[in-house]
Amino acid sequence: MKHYQPFIVFWALIITALCSSIGSYKAAEHDISLDMQQALALTLEEQPRQVITPDTIQTFNQHLQIAALRGQAVLTVDTHQPEFTLQAYCPTSTILAMSDQRPAAAWASLALAWALGCGFRLRRQTLPREGITFGGLTLSSNRFFSNADMEVKFTPMQHQLMTLFFLAPDHRLAKEQICDALWPKKDDASETLYTLIRRLKTVLEAQSHLHILSDRSKAYQLTDSELS
């Protein structure tokens, strides 16, 4: 996984959580608004005068279909109109409390778990102080690290060959040494070794400044291009 991909996943989860939260809030706001409007209409039918009294409030609450709204929604008078208008109002905090925020909480929890997991992984990938360093790579605790303090992932065969190179004097290995170590039961592993070397070169060029030189296919040597 590339370095920026965990951040993309994290923010995707956060945005999904926010969208889910807003969607749940809007849905609850719509249902609450419809319920208050119908309750207000029924209340005005029973009490034509737009005057708020304790009986008006009691009647209004009785007509509310959403039980959780009773005692939370209030009646107000709009004084900005030429004629005072009776309106129903529900605080934002009440709408938020009544909306289903469980999906948003689940997405937020997933984002938090992802962030903690990435942090733990990054901590494990911190470059150790002790090890064999050559050509921008460090071999320590049977793992390879780049100068960017990130673990370099090799295939099992590539990892074995790189370990042999790092431990060998002058980082040079004879063809027979490699074949005997990696394919002890194979009579002729020349073609397999050639393929392994070719693919390993691609990884090394992307992660370090190391190169593998061939001595007429009889031996291979790991070299640092910056020292050439």
C-alpha positions as CSV (number, residue, x, y, z in Angstrom):
1,M,0.0,0.0,0.0
2,K,1.4,3.4,-1.0
3,H,2.1,6.0,1.7
4,Y,-0.9,8.2,0.8
5,Q,-3.5,5.5,0.6
6,P,-4.1,5.1,4.3
7,F,-4.9,8.8,4.5
8,I,-7.4,8.5,1.6
9,V,-9.1,5.6,3.3
10,F,-9.3,7.5,6.6
11,W,-10.8,10.6,5.1
12,A,-13.2,8.5,3.0
13,L,-14.5,6.9,6.2
14,I,-14.7,10.3,7.9
15,I,-16.6,11.9,5.0
16,T,-18.9,8.8,4.9
17,A,-19.6,9.3,8.6
18,L,-20.4,13.0,8.1
19,C,-22.7,12.3,5.2
20,S,-24.5,9.6,7.1
21,S,-24.9,11.9,10.1
22,I,-26.3,14.8,8.0
23,G,-28.6,12.4,6.1
24,S,-30.0,11.0,9.4
25,Y,-30.4,14.6,10.7
26,K,-32.3,15.7,7.6
27,A,-34.5,12.7,7.6
28,A,-35.4,13.3,11.3
29,E,-35.9,17.0,10.6
30,H,-38.3,16.2,7.8
31,D,-40.4,13.8,9.9
32,I,-40.5,16.1,12.9
33,S,-41.5,19.1,10.7
34,L,-44.4,17.2,9.1
35,D,-45.6,15.9,12.6
36,M,-45.5,19.4,14.1
37,Q,-47.3,21.0,11.1
38,Q,-50.1,18.5,11.3
39,A,-50.4,18.8,15.1
40,L,-50.4,22.6,14.8
41,A,-53.1,22.5,12.1
42,L,-55.3,20.3,14.3
43,T,-54.7,22.6,17.3
44,L,-55.7,25.7,15.3
45,E,-58.9,23.9,14.2
46,E,-59.9,23.3,17.8
47,Q,-58.7,26.8,18.9
48,P,-59.2,29.3,16.1
49,R,-57.7,32.2,18.0
50,Q,-53.9,32.3,17.6
51,V,-53.2,32.8,21.3
52,I,-50.9,30.5,23.2
53,T,-52.4,29.2,26.5
54,P,-51.6,26.2,28.6
55,D,-54.5,24.5,27.0
56,T,-53.1,25.3,23.5
57,I,-49.8,23.7,24.4
58,Q,-51.5,20.6,25.9
59,T,-53.7,20.2,22.8
60,F,-50.7,20.6,20.5
61,N,-48.7,17.9,22.4
62,Q,-51.7,15.5,22.3
63,H,-51.8,15.8,18.5
64,L,-48.1,15.0,18.0
65,Q,-47.6,11.5,16.5
66,I,-43.9,11.2,17.6
67,A,-44.0,10.6,21.3
68,A,-40.5,11.8,21.9
69,L,-41.6,15.3,20.6
70,R,-44.1,15.8,23.3
71,G,-42.7,18.3,25.7
72,Q,-39.8,19.1,23.4
73,A,-41.5,21.0,20.5
74,V,-42.8,24.4,21.3
75,L,-45.2,27.0,19.9
76,T,-44.0,30.4,19.0
77,V,-45.4,33.6,17.5
78,D,-43.8,35.1,14.4
79,T,-43.8,38.8,15.0
80,H,-42.1,39.7,11.7
81,Q,-45.3,39.2,9.7
82,P,-48.0,41.8,9.3
83,E,-50.2,39.5,11.3
84,F,-48.8,37.4,14.1
85,T,-48.6,33.8,13.0
86,L,-48.5,30.8,15.3
87,Q,-45.6,28.4,14.5
88,A,-44.2,25.1,15.8
89,Y,-40.5,25.0,16.6
90,C,-38.1,22.2,17.6
91,P,-34.6,22.9,18.8
92,T,-31.7,21.6,16.7
93,S,-30.3,19.7,19.7
94,T,-33.6,17.8,20.0
95,I,-33.7,16.9,16.2
96,L,-30.1,15.7,16.5
97,A,-30.9,13.6,19.6
98,M,-33.9,12.1,17.8
99,S,-32.1,11.3,14.6
100,D,-30.5,7.9,14.1
101,Q,-26.8,8.5,14.4
102,R,-25.8,4.9,14.9
103,P,-24.6,4.4,11.3
104,A,-22.5,7.6,11.5
105,A,-21.1,6.4,14.8
106,A,-20.2,3.1,13.3
107,W,-18.4,4.8,10.4
108,A,-16.6,7.1,12.8
109,S,-15.5,4.1,14.9
110,L,-14.2,2.4,11.8
111,A,-12.2,5.5,10.9
112,L,-10.8,5.6,14.4
113,A,-9.9,1.9,14.3
114,W,-8.3,2.4,10.9
115,A,-6.2,5.3,12.2
116,L,-5.0,3.4,15.3
117,G,-4.2,0.4,13.1
118,C,-2.2,2.5,10.7
119,G,-0.4,4.2,13.6
120,F,0.5,0.9,15.1
121,R,1.8,-0.4,11.8
122,L,3.8,2.8,11.2
123,R,5.3,2.4,14.6
124,R,6.4,-1.2,13.8
125,Q,7.9,0.0,10.6
126,T,10.2,2.6,12.2
127,L,13.7,2.1,11.1
128,P,15.8,0.3,13.7
129,R,19.1,1.8,14.8
130,E,21.1,-1.5,14.6
131,G,21.5,-3.6,11.4
132,I,23.4,-3.9,8.2
133,T,23.0,-0.8,6.0
134,F,23.9,-0.7,2.3
135,G,22.7,1.2,-0.7
136,G,19.8,2.9,1.1
137,L,18.5,-0.3,2.7
138,T,19.0,-1.7,6.2
139,L,18.7,-5.3,7.2
140,S,17.6,-5.7,10.8
141,S,15.6,-8.4,12.7
142,N,15.2,-10.2,9.3
143,R,13.4,-7.2,7.8
144,F,14.5,-4.6,5.3
145,F,13.9,-0.9,5.7
146,S,14.4,2.0,3.4
147,N,15.9,5.4,4.3
148,A,12.3,6.7,4.5
149,D,11.9,4.5,7.7
150,M,9.4,2.2,5.9
151,E,9.7,-1.6,5.6
152,V,10.4,-2.8,2.1
153,K,8.3,-5.7,1.1
154,F,10.0,-8.5,-0.9
155,T,8.6,-11.8,-2.0
156,P,9.9,-14.7,0.1
157,M,12.4,-15.7,-2.6
158,Q,13.5,-12.1,-3.1
159,H,13.9,-11.7,0.7
160,Q,16.1,-14.8,0.9
161,L,18.3,-13.7,-1.9
162,M,18.6,-10.1,-0.5
163,T,19.6,-11.6,2.9
164,L,22.3,-13.7,1.2
165,F,23.6,-10.6,-0.6
166,F,23.7,-8.5,2.6
167,L,25.5,-11.2,4.6
168,A,28.0,-12.2,1.9
169,P,31.5,-10.7,1.8
170,D,31.5,-7.8,-0.6
171,H,27.9,-8.6,-1.3
172,R,28.9,-11.0,-4.0
173,L,27.4,-14.4,-4.6
174,A,28.4,-17.2,-7.0
175,K,25.5,-18.6,-9.1
176,E,26.0,-22.0,-7.5
177,Q,25.7,-20.5,-4.0
178,I,22.4,-18.9,-4.8
179,C,21.0,-22.0,-6.5
180,D,22.1,-24.3,-3.7
181,A,20.6,-22.0,-1.0
182,L,17.3,-21.3,-2.7
183,W,16.6,-24.5,-4.8
184,P,18.7,-27.3,-3.3
185,K,16.7,-30.0,-5.0
186,K,16.6,-28.5,-8.5
187,D,19.2,-29.8,-11.0
188,D,19.2,-26.6,-13.1
189,A,17.8,-23.4,-11.6
190,S,19.4,-21.0,-14.1
191,E,16.2,-19.8,-15.7
192,T,14.5,-19.5,-12.3
193,L,17.4,-17.5,-11.0
194,Y,17.4,-15.3,-14.0
195,T,13.7,-14.5,-13.5
196,L,14.2,-13.8,-9.8
197,I,17.1,-11.5,-10.4
198,R,15.2,-9.6,-13.1
199,R,12.2,-9.0,-10.9
200,L,14.3,-8.1,-7.9
201,K,16.1,-5.4,-9.9
202,T,12.8,-3.7,-10.5
203,V,12.1,-3.6,-6.8
204,L,15.5,-2.4,-5.9
205,E,15.5,0.5,-8.4
206,A,12.2,1.7,-6.9
207,Q,13.2,1.4,-3.2
208,S,16.9,2.1,-3.1
209,H,20.0,2.9,-5.2
210,L,21.2,-0.7,-5.3
211,H,21.9,-2.6,-8.5
212,I,22.7,-6.2,-9.2
213,L,25.6,-6.8,-11.6
214,S,26.2,-10.0,-13.4
215,D,29.7,-11.5,-14.0
216,R,28.9,-13.5,-17.2
217,S,26.0,-15.2,-15.2
218,K,28.6,-17.0,-13.1
219,A,28.3,-14.6,-10.2
220,Y,26.2,-11.7,-9.1
221,Q,27.1,-8.7,-7.0
222,L,25.0,-6.2,-5.2
223,T,26.4,-2.6,-5.8
224,D,25.6,0.8,-4.5
225,S,25.3,3.3,-7.5
226,E,26.2,6.2,-5.3
227,L,29.6,4.7,-4.5
228,S,30.4,4.0,-8.2
